[in-house]
Amino acid sequence: MTLCSVCVFLFFTVFCFPSACQVEKRLELVKQVSHSTHKKLTACLQGQQGVDVERKSKKLPLTTLAQCMMDGAAVLGDESLLGKMLKLCGETQERLAQELILFELTIERDVIEPLYDLAEVEIPNIQKQRKHLAKLVLDMDSARTRYYQSTKSSGLSSNLQSTGAKVDHVREEMEEAANRMEICRDQLSADMYSFVAKEIDYASYFQTLIEAQAEYHRKSLELLQSVLPQIKAHQETWVEKPCYGKPLEEHLALSGRDIAFPIEACVTMLLECGMQEEGLFRIAPSASKLKKLKASLDCGVLDVQEYSADPHAIAGALKSYLRELPEPLMTFKLYNDWIQASNIQDQDKRLQSLLNACEKLPPANNNNFKYLIKFLSKLTEYQDVNKMTPGNIAIVLGPNLLWTHNEGNITEMMTTVSLQIVGIIEPIIQHADWFFPGEIEFNLTGNYGSPVHTNHNANYSSMPSPDMDQIDRKQNDQSRRPLSVATDNMMLEFYKKDGYDSHTVCLPLYIYNNVWPKCGAVVQMKEDNSCYHGF
């Protein structure tokens, strides 16, 4: 390009169009941004771009998920909760997939394709015109140079007619080149100005994107909100729910019972096979047997005959249920009432205050507490055999019936608070008929009796004969508990819960006499199972 042509080009692009350079730079920037956005936005599409709706639907992950859920529902059947859930969720995923297809089609039509046209068609066309204008400027410069040379030559030539015709022809070429350049320049200017003016249209692509996303998510949310109540209804009406660790009233409402299933099941089985079992509720059962029984009670499938040979596992399952309630059976709300009642020195006033607290219990808690106390009272009728006096029962079960809302560590639990709780439970068991007059039917549902049941205690005498020597007495004692682990550490589960090592920590056992709380004896079990007493 000659110096003259450069000057002409600069004149047209800088002086005639002072913003042309800025527009040209902006064109390149917009092209880059549009190309990058188009590429990333296309990558966000889950369906295949540019195919029909049916083919797009088959490729969606949501469609695959929906089909998988529907197949699973067909395998499990509508009778199971999982089958119902899978079917409902599968249908929901299919509808979400349809909404997603409509959303992506809208994005493709109104955002992705316009961005592609902007980056790959409109801006490149303007840039091509820009290059074409530069070429036309060169052509015009060449024509002008030839014209000047022809004019100069005509002045020296003797053939004026021939030279004049040639000059006229060159002049026409120059004028035609200038005209083409002018047209191209005007077209380029118009396209550039049009690009600047249409920026609001280009920006609307992104507004459309957000609006489409909002509409898609709104419809998806409406769909999910319409399905969620159905899912919750299936969950709430499904009877086979775990009962351990669940609120008492929730379990009773769901099962339509007055007495919690684990309480009734365990009490009924113990009435058949465990009333004469020494150390009931005190001796820890086999951990694996206890875990299995709790799982059986949790799913409502219970083999009575299997566990009738191990009453300690049954008692352990009952203790675990009471302890794992989110709120104690005797409630957090009445905790202060119970403690204040236990601090009353006069026995009659203390009993009356305990009765007042009982009457404040919510109906569900009152029914289950009454049921349990009546059973424990019946258990004490065999205390000469099972060694479980009201005081001993209160020691092992009291902390499972009442505890503070914000429990401290295990040491705090085993001291003053535990003394008070035992002092609450013991008199209630001793005076069960006064607190809860009348008889009670324990097997309310009639589902726990074993028609071929053989009493566990019938296989051995309840107490070893005084005539037995030491070896025979030991063998007899071991044979009486073939499925249980004998231990005097009735609070072991609390230490495990608090992270203490049972091999290194002395475990205090509090024993109460009938004039509690004036005095109490403390027995601390050492690692070697020896003990010392303190008052």
C-alpha positions in Angstrom: 0.0 0.0 0.0 1.5 3.3 -1.0 1.7 6.3 1.3 -1.1 8.0 -0.6 -3.4 5.1 -0.2 -2.6 4.8 3.5 -3.4 8.5 3.9 -6.7 8.1 2.1 -7.6 5.0 4.2 -6.8 6.8 7.4 -8.8 9.8 6.3 -11.9 7.7 5.8 -11.5 5.5 8.9 -10.3 8.1 11.4 -11.4 11.5 10.4 -14.6 10.6 8.6 -15.5 8.0 11.3 -13.8 9.0 14.5 -15.3 6.0 16.4 -14.5 3.4 13.7 -11.3 2.2 15.4 -13.1 1.8 18.7 -16.0 0.0 17.0 -13.6 -2.3 15.2 -11.9 -3.2 18.5 -15.2 -3.8 20.1 -16.3 -6.0 17.2 -13.3 -8.3 17.9 -14.0 -8.4 21.7 -17.7 -9.1 21.2 -16.8 -11.8 18.8 -14.5 -13.5 21.3 -17.0 -13.2 24.2 -19.9 -14.5 22.1 -17.8 -17.4 20.8 -16.7 -18.4 24.3 -20.2 -18.0 25.8 -21.7 -20.1 23.0 -19.2 -22.8 23.6 -19.7 -23.0 27.4 -23.4 -22.7 27.1 -23.6 -25.5 24.6 -21.5 -27.7 27.0 -24.2 -27.1 29.7 -26.9 -28.8 27.6 -27.6 -32.3 28.8 -29.4 -33.3 25.7 -27.8 -33.6 22.2 -28.0 -30.3 20.3 -29.8 -30.1 17.0 -31.8 -33.4 17.2 -35.5 -34.0 17.5 -37.3 -34.1 20.8 -37.5 -37.9 21.0 -33.8 -38.5 20.4 -32.9 -35.7 22.8 -35.1 -37.3 25.5 -33.4 -40.7 25.2 -30.0 -39.1 25.9 -31.0 -37.2 29.0 -29.6 -38.6 32.3 -32.9 -37.8 34.0 -34.7 -40.0 31.5 -32.3 -42.8 32.3 -32.7 -42.3 36.0 -36.5 -42.3 35.6 -36.5 -45.5 33.7 -34.2 -47.1 36.3 -36.6 -46.1 39.1 -39.6 -47.4 37.3 -37.9 -50.7 36.6 -37.0 -50.9 40.3 -40.6 -50.2 41.3 -41.8 -53.0 39.1 -39.4 -55.4 40.7 -40.2 -54.4 44.3 -44.0 -54.0 43.7 -46.5 -51.5 45.1 -46.8 -53.5 48.3 -43.5 -52.2 49.6 -42.7 -48.7 50.6 -39.6 -48.6 48.5 -41.6 -49.8 45.5 -44.1 -47.0 46.0 -41.4 -44.4 46.5 -39.5 -45.5 43.4 -42.6 -45.4 41.2 -43.5 -41.9 42.4 -40.0 -40.6 42.1 -39.6 -42.3 38.7 -42.7 -40.5 37.3 -41.4 -37.2 38.8 -38.0 -37.6 37.2 -39.7 -38.3 33.8 -41.8 -35.1 34.1 -38.7 -33.2 35.1 -36.9 -34.5 32.0 -39.7 -33.2 29.8 -39.4 -29.8 31.4 -35.7 -29.9 30.9 -36.1 -30.7 27.2 -38.5 -27.7 26.7 -36.0 -25.5 28.5 -33.1 -26.6 26.4 -35.0 -26.2 23.2 -35.8 -22.7 24.2 -32.2 -22.0 25.1 -31.0 -23.4 21.8 -33.5 -21.4 19.7 -33.4 -18.0 21.6 -29.8 -17.9 23.0 -27.3 -20.4 21.6 -28.2 -20.0 17.9 -28.3 -16.2 18.0 -24.9 -16.1 19.8 -23.5 -18.4 17.1 -24.8 -16.1 14.4 -23.3 -13.1 16.1 -19.9 -14.6 16.6 -19.6 -16.6 13.4 -21.8 -14.7 10.8 -22.6 -11.0 11.7 -19.3 -9.8 13.1 -17.2 -11.8 10.5 -19.2 -10.2 7.7 -18.5 -6.8 9.0 -14.8 -7.7 9.3 -14.8 -9.0 5.7 -16.3 -5.7 4.6 -13.5 -3.9 6.5 -10.9 -5.9 4.5 -12.8 -5.4 1.3 -12.8 -1.6 1.9 -9.0 -1.7 2.3 -8.7 -3.5 -1.0 -10.9 -0.9 -2.8 -8.8 1.9 -1.4 -5.8 0.3 -3.0 -7.6 -0.1 -6.2 -8.7 3.5 -6.2 -5.1 4.6 -5.4 -3.8 2.5 -8.3 -6.4 4.1 -10.6 -5.5 7.5 -9.5 -1.8 6.8 -10.0 -2.4 5.6 -13.6 -4.6 8.7 -14.2 -1.8 11.1 -13.1 0.7 9.3 -15.2 -1.6 9.4 -18.2 -2.2 13.1 -17.8 1.5 13.7 -17.5 2.2 11.7 -20.6 -0.5 13.4 -22.6 1.2 16.7 -22.2 4.3 15.4 -23.9 2.6 13.4 -26.6 2.1 14.7 -30.2 -1.0 12.6 -30.7 -3.4 14.6 -28.6 -6.5 12.8 -29.8 -5.2 9.3 -28.9 -3.7 10.5 -25.7 -6.9 12.3 -24.7 -9.0 9.2 -25.2 -6.6 7.2 -23.0 -6.7 9.8 -20.3 -10.5 9.8 -20.3 -10.6 6.0 -20.0 -8.2 6.0 -17.1 -10.2 8.8 -15.4 -13.3 6.7 -15.8 -11.5 3.8 -14.1 -10.4 6.1 -11.3 -13.9 7.5 -10.8 -15.4 4.0 -10.9 -12.9 2.8 -8.3 -13.7 5.8 -6.1 -17.4 5.1 -6.4 -17.0 1.4 -5.4 -14.9 2.4 -2.5 -17.5 5.0 -1.5 -20.3 2.4 -1.6 -18.3 -0.1 0.4 -17.4 2.6 2.9 -21.0 3.6 3.4 -22.0 0.0 3.7 -19.3 -0.6 6.3 -20.3 2.5 8.2 -24.0 1.4 8.2 -23.1 -2.1 9.4 -20.9 -0.7 12.2 -23.5 1.8 13.4 -26.1 -1.0 13.1 -23.9 -3.2 15.3 -23.6 -0.5 17.9 -27.3 0.2 17.9 -28.2 -3.5 18.2 -26.1 -4.0 21.3 -29.3 -3.9 23.3 -30.7 -6.8 21.2 -27.5 -8.8 21.8 -27.8 -8.1 25.5 -31.4 -9.4 25.5 -30.0 -12.9 24.7 -28.8 -13.1 28.3 -32.0 -11.8 29.6 -33.8 -14.5 27.7 -31.4 -17.0 29.2 -32.2 -16.0 32.8 -35.9 -15.8 32.1 -35.9 -19.3 30.6 -33.9 -20.6 33.6 -36.3 -19.0 36.0 -39.3 -20.5 34.2 -37.7 -23.9 34.1 -36.9 -23.9 37.8 -40.3 -22.5 38.7 -42.1 -25.3 36.9 -39.7 -27.8 38.3 -40.3 -26.5 41.8 -44.0 -26.6 41.3 -43.8 -30.1 40.2 -41.6 -31.2 43.1 -43.9 -29.4 45.6 -46.9 -31.1 44.2 -45.2 -34.5 44.6 -43.6 -34.0 48.0 -46.9 -34.2 50.0 -47.6 -37.6 48.3 -44.1 -38.8 49.3 -44.6 -37.6 52.9 -48.0 -39.2 53.0 -46.6 -42.6 52.0 -43.9 -42.2 54.7 -46.3 -41.2 57.4 -48.9 -43.8 56.7 -46.3 -46.6 56.5 -46.7 -48.7 59.6 -43.4 -50.5 59.5 -41.3 -47.7 61.0 -38.4 -48.1 63.4 -39.4 -47.5 67.0 -36.0 -47.2 68.7 -34.9 -43.6 69.0 -38.3 -42.2 67.8 -40.6 -40.0 69.9 -43.2 -42.0 71.9 -46.2 -40.2 70.7 -45.1 -40.4 67.0 -44.7 -44.2 67.4 -48.0 -44.6 69.1 -49.9 -42.5 66.5 -48.4 -44.3 63.6 -49.0 -47.8 65.0 -52.4 -47.0 66.5 -51.2 -48.4 69.9 -51.6 -47.3 73.5 -48.5 -49.0 74.7 -45.2 -48.8 72.7 -44.5 -52.0 70.8 -41.1 -52.7 72.4 -42.5 -52.2 75.9 -45.5 -54.5 75.4 -43.5 -57.1 73.5 -40.7 -57.2 76.1 -42.9 -57.1 79.1 -45.2 -59.9 77.8 -42.2 -62.2 77.0 -40.6 -61.5 80.4 -43.9 -62.4 82.1 -43.6 -65.8 80.5 -40.0 -66.5 80.9 -38.1 -64.1 83.0 -39.8 -63.3 86.3 -37.7 -65.7 88.3 -34.4 -64.9 86.4 -31.8 -63.7 88.9 -30.4 -60.2 88.2 -33.0 -59.4 85.5 -32.2 -55.9 84.1 -28.9 -56.0 86.0 -27.1 -58.7 84.1 -25.9 -57.6 80.7 -27.0 -59.8 77.7 -24.9 -60.9 74.8 -24.2 -57.9 72.7 -25.0 -59.7 69.5 -28.2 -61.1 70.8 -29.3 -57.7 72.1 -28.5 -56.1 68.8 -30.5 -58.7 66.9 -33.5 -58.4 69.2 -33.5 -54.6 68.9 -33.4 -54.9 65.1 -36.3 -57.4 65.3 -38.4 -55.1 67.4 -37.5 -52.2 65.1 -38.9 -53.9 62.0 -41.8 -55.5 63.9 -40.7 -59.1 63.1 -40.3 -61.0 66.4 -39.7 -64.7 67.0 -40.9 -65.1 70.6 -39.7 -68.6 71.0 -36.1 -67.7 69.9 -35.7 -65.2 72.7 -37.7 -67.0 75.5 -34.5 -68.8 76.4 -32.6 -65.5 77.1 -34.7 -63.1 79.3 -31.6 -60.9 79.8 -31.6 -60.0 76.2 -35.3 -59.1 76.4 -34.7 -57.0 79.5 -31.8 -55.3 77.8 -33.9 -54.5 74.7 -36.5 -52.9 77.0 -33.9 -50.8 78.8 -32.4 -49.7 75.5 -35.8 -48.6 74.2 -36.4 -46.5 77.2 -32.9 -45.0 77.1 -33.0 -44.2 73.4 -36.3 -42.2 73.6 -35.6 -38.6 72.5 -37.4 -37.5 75.7 -37.5 -39.7 78.8 -40.7 -41.4 79.6 -41.1 -39.2 82.7 -40.5 -36.1 80.4 -38.1 -33.2 80.6 -40.9 -30.8 81.4 -41.7 -32.6 84.7 -38.0 -33.2 85.7 -38.0 -30.4 88.3 -41.3 -31.7 89.7 -39.9 -35.2 90.2 -36.7 -33.9 91.8 -38.6 -31.6 94.2 -40.9 -34.4 95.2 -37.9 -36.7 95.9 -36.4 -34.1 98.2 -39.4 -34.0 100.6 -38.5 -35.7 103.9 -42.0 -36.7 105.0 -42.9 -40.0 103.3 -46.6 -39.3 103.0 -46.0 -35.9 101.5 -43.4 -37.2 99.2 -45.7 -39.9 97.9 -48.5 -37.4 97.3 -46.1 -35.1 95.5 -44.9 -38.0 93.3 -48.6 -38.8 92.6 -49.2 -35.2 91.5 -46.3 -35.4 89.1 -47.6 -38.7 87.7 -51.0 -37.1 87.0 -49.2 -34.3 85.1 -47.7 -36.8 82.6 -49.1 -36.6 79.0 -51.7 -39.4 78.4 -49.3 -41.4 76.2 -46.5 -41.2 78.8 -48.8 -41.9 81.6 -50.2 -45.0 80.0 -46.8 -46.5 79.3 -45.4 -45.5 82.7 -48.3 -47.1 84.4 -47.9 -50.2 82.3 -44.2 -50.4 83.1 -44.6 -49.7 86.8 -47.3 -52.4 87.1 -44.9 -54.9 85.5 -42.0 -53.9 87.7 -44.2 -54.2 90.8 -45.1 -57.7 89.6 -41.4 -58.5 89.1 -40.7 -57.6 92.8 -43.1 -60.4 93.9 -40.3 -62.8 92.9 -37.5 -60.8 94.6 -36.6 -63.7 96.8 -35.6 -65.6 93.6 -34.6 -62.9 91.2 -32.9 -60.7 93.8 -34.5 -57.6 92.1 -36.0 -55.6 95.0 -37.7 -52.2 94.2 -34.5 -50.5 95.2 -32.4 -52.7 92.8 -34.9 -52.2 90.0 -34.8 -48.4 90.6 -31.0 -48.5 90.4 -30.8 -50.1 87.0 -34.0 -48.6 85.4 -34.2 -45.2 87.0 -31.6 -43.5 84.8 -33.5 -44.9 81.7 -36.8 -43.3 82.8 -35.7 -39.8 83.7 -32.6 -37.7 82.9 -31.8 -34.0 82.6 -32.3 -32.2 79.3 -28.6 -31.3 79.3 -26.8 -34.3 80.7 -23.4 -33.8 82.2 -20.7 -36.5 82.1 -21.2 -40.0 83.5 -19.7 -39.1 86.9 -22.3 -36.4 87.4 -25.0 -38.7 86.3 -24.0 -41.4 88.8 -23.9 -39.1 91.8 -26.6 -36.8 93.3 -28.9 -36.8 90.3 -28.9 -40.6 90.2 -29.6 -40.8 93.9 -32.6 -38.6 93.4 -34.0 -40.5 90.4 -33.7 -43.8 92.2 -35.5 -42.3 95.2 -38.3 -41.4 92.8 -38.7 -44.8 91.1 -38.4 -47.0 94.2 -41.4 -45.7 96.1 -43.5 -45.7 93.0 -42.7 -49.4 92.4 -43.3 -50.2 96.1 -46.7 -48.4 96.0 -47.7 -49.2 92.5 -51.3 -50.1 93.3 -51.7 -46.8 95.2 -50.3 -44.8 92.3 -52.2 -46.8 89.7 -55.2 -48.6 91.2 -56.7 -51.7 89.5 -55.5 -54.6 87.5 -53.9 -54.3 84.1 -53.9 -56.5 81.0 -50.3 -56.8 79.8 -50.8 -58.7 76.6 -53.0 -56.1 75.0 -52.6 -57.3 71.4 -52.2 -61.0 72.1 -49.3 -61.3 69.7 -46.5 -62.3 71.9 -47.5 -65.6 73.5 -45.6 -68.7 72.4 -48.0 -71.7 72.0 -45.1 -74.1 72.3 -43.3 -72.1 74.9 -41.2 -73.9 77.5 -40.4 -71.7 80.5 -36.7 -71.0 80.6 -36.7 -71.3 84.4 -38.3 -74.8 84.3 -35.0 -76.2 83.0 -33.2 -75.6 86.2 -34.1 -74.8 89.8 -34.4 -71.1 90.4 -31.8 -71.2 93.2 -28.9 -73.6 93.7 -29.5 -76.1 96.5 -27.8 -75.4 99.8 -26.5 -79.0 99.8 -24.5 -78.4 96.6 -20.7 -78.1 97.0 -19.0 -75.1 95.6 -18.2 -76.6 92.2 -21.7 -77.9 91.6 -23.1 -74.6 92.6 -20.9 -72.8 90.1 -21.8 -75.2 87.3 -25.5 -74.9 88.2 -25.2 -71.1 88.1 -23.4 -71.1 84.7 -26.0 -73.5 83.2 -28.8 -71.2 84.2 -27.6 -68.4 81.9 -26.4 -70.1 78.7 -27.0 -67.1 76.5 -26.2 -64.2 78.8 -23.1 -62.5 80.0 -23.1 -62.3 83.8 -22.0 -59.0 85.2 -22.7 -56.8 88.2 -22.1 -53.7 86.2 -25.6 -52.6 85.5 -24.6 -49.1 84.4 -22.0 -50.3 81.8 -23.9 -48.9 78.9 -23.7 -45.4 80.4 -19.9 -45.6 80.6 -19.7 -46.9 77.1 -21.8 -44.0 75.9 -19.6 -41.5 77.7 -16.4 -43.0 76.4 -15.0 -44.5 79.7 -12.8 -47.6 79.7 -14.5 -50.3 81.8 -11.1 -51.9 82.5 -9.6 -48.8 84.1 -12.5 -47.0 85.7 -14.2 -48.0 89.0 -17.9 -48.2 88.5 -20.0 -47.0 91.4 -23.1 -48.9 92.3 -25.6 -47.1 94.6 -27.7 -49.2 96.9 -30.5 -47.7 98.9 -32.3 -48.6 102.1 -35.9 -47.9 103.0 -35.1 -44.6 104.7 -33.6 -42.8 101.6 -32.4 -40.1 101.3 -31.0 -40.0 104.8 -28.4 -42.6 104.1 -27.1 -44.7 101.3 -24.3 -47.2 100.8 -21.9 -47.0 97.9 -20.3 -50.1 96.4 -17.5 -49.5 93.9 -16.6 -52.3 91.6 -12.8 -52.5 91.0 -11.1 -53.9 87.9 -10.5 -57.3 89.6 -14.2 -57.5 90.6 -13.4 -56.9 94.3 -15.2 -54.1 96.0 -15.2 -51.9 99.0 -18.1 -50.2 100.8 -18.5 -46.6 101.8 -21.2 -44.6 103.5 
